[in-house]
């Protein structure tokens, strides 16, 4: 069902709900062992993979739109527009393009014939929208606290970023975050140190809501996937596509291009041993902009060498990872 529009009497009550939600979420996540510290791993396997893929992709590689397949378009559109604050860039009866500043971030596609996505299968763990600064992010958090407080699921200071987590009406994970200053990130042998310190959303909102937000773009910062095996994920995303491995934790690997903390992540926390992903709701595909046709051709060469099937149509390379998560790589830069 669509979310009920906010009324003028709700903000104070909704912010209180976030306080309650964070206490419950942190306790549950801690009990489940889901929040983790990511450190600069020193295994020979990680180092070898990071070195072999180093700078295989252009430094200006960036993420593009994420397609979400849904059986009910209206509540998904209402959440991403009325709660998260995305703009409708284009719409039809079966598909809605959503974004900010004319840049597409989320595509919603209607398909009521697909089964519901489940967390034990491969698929989307979360899409992560990156805001240019804390005031920009605080504005969105304040709005969600009024419009959809029940969608909040947790938050953390990851050292390299300040992140807040939500669940959309279909159960897809959504991260909204801003980066900490890049000169404070700690790197060791090409691997970045990330953490998971407590982060109170109410304090964050109070500290930053009155400040002037940046005019820089809001973008898709990274995509985090559920996969069935991390060694196979490393072989595909690092050794074949060409992302650098930048960090790992128990059950997760992180990848980037150009020295970012991560553009991609893969985990097996609930999907260890998962096989081919069924044609389910949730992730349709995600997009990677390489900004360089030569780099796209090099990816095609590596896929051919690894005997991975793909299509290449007018500068758009489409390939499935070993579990059927679909990636579209473009030689053009992000809009």
Secondary structure as UniProt FT lines:
FT   TURN            8..9
FT   HELIX           11..32
FT   STRAND          38..39
FT   HELIX           44..53
FT   TURN            54..55
FT   TURN            59..60
FT   STRAND          62..70
FT   HELIX           73..78
FT   HELIX           79..83
FT   STRAND          87..91
FT   STRAND          95..100
FT   TURN            101..102
FT   STRAND          103..110
FT   TURN            112..113
FT   TURN            119..120
FT   STRAND          123..131
FT   HELIX           134..147
FT   HELIX           149..151
FT   STRAND          152..157
FT   STRAND          161..167
FT   TURN            169..170
FT   STRAND          173..179
FT   HELIX           182..184
FT   STRAND          187..188
FT   TURN            189..190
FT   STRAND          191..192
FT   HELIX           201..208
FT   TURN            209..210
FT   STRAND          219..226
FT   HELIX           230..233
FT   HELIX           234..240
FT   STRAND          244..249
FT   TURN            250..251
FT   STRAND          252..256
FT   TURN            258..259
FT   STRAND          264..267
FT   TURN            269..273
FT   STRAND          282..289
FT   HELIX           293..305
FT   TURN            306..307
FT   STRAND          310..313
FT   TURN            314..315
FT   STRAND          316..320
FT   TURN            322..323
FT   STRAND          326..330
//
